[in-house]
């Protein structure tokens, strides 16, 4: 049974790595990022999608306050190479004054309003300290 589960997970992982993330007409790469972005808009926030900082692209950003919000899909399916790239991206952003907030797909699906609250508090804190 354990081998069967492992085989399914590995198959899904390989399929995930083979298919590059497709962008839709709006330039949004995933439904998860779209839900996150639309959640911010619904609460009156004005984020930027796909914001570039040098060689890195942030899923949803608040550039003036240097707040990056990343949607993390399927943690257990991501290869070690992808995790290393994400760690390098986060380190780079933090070293350049950004606050990086990561939220899992499950949390975005289940608790979007609390994510918006958390980001709003972070924005308030950053704007008060400026």
Buried (B, 14 or more C-beta within 10 A) or exposed (E): EEEEEEEEEEEEBEEBEEEEEEEEEEEBBBEBBBBBBEBBEEBEBEBEBBBEBEEBBBBBBBBEBBBBBBBBBBEEBBEEEEEEEBEEBBEBBEEEEBBBBBBBBEBBEEEBEEBBEBBBEBBEEBEEEE
